[in-house]
Amino acid sequence: MNNPLLKNMNPKKLQLIKTAAEKSNGKRGKELGNIMMSLIANARKQGLSFTSDEISCILGLMKEGKTQKEQDQIDQMITFARSVMKKNML
């Protein structure tokens, strides 16, 4: 977790990210999606939200140590989630 973005981050957000990163160890595909959704839900409960840069950072952390296939699955999950979010905003 050496991303410069993390150094100036709200401590509450940082703790949520650290917890999610720990939970993501050894997880794949749908399990990672569930962890990400839980992270976002927990942040909202605390009145917090993540910027797109912070989300990118989080996803990068979740990809660390994963195979290329697993990283591709994460990317597919992101693409799907974005399409669902766009549909819900219309």
Secondary structure, DSSP 8 states (H G I E B T S, - for coil): ---HHHHTS-HHHHHHHHHHHHHHTT--HHHHHHHHHHHHHHHHHTT----HHHHHHHHHHHHTT--HHHHHHHHHHHHHHHHHHHHHH-
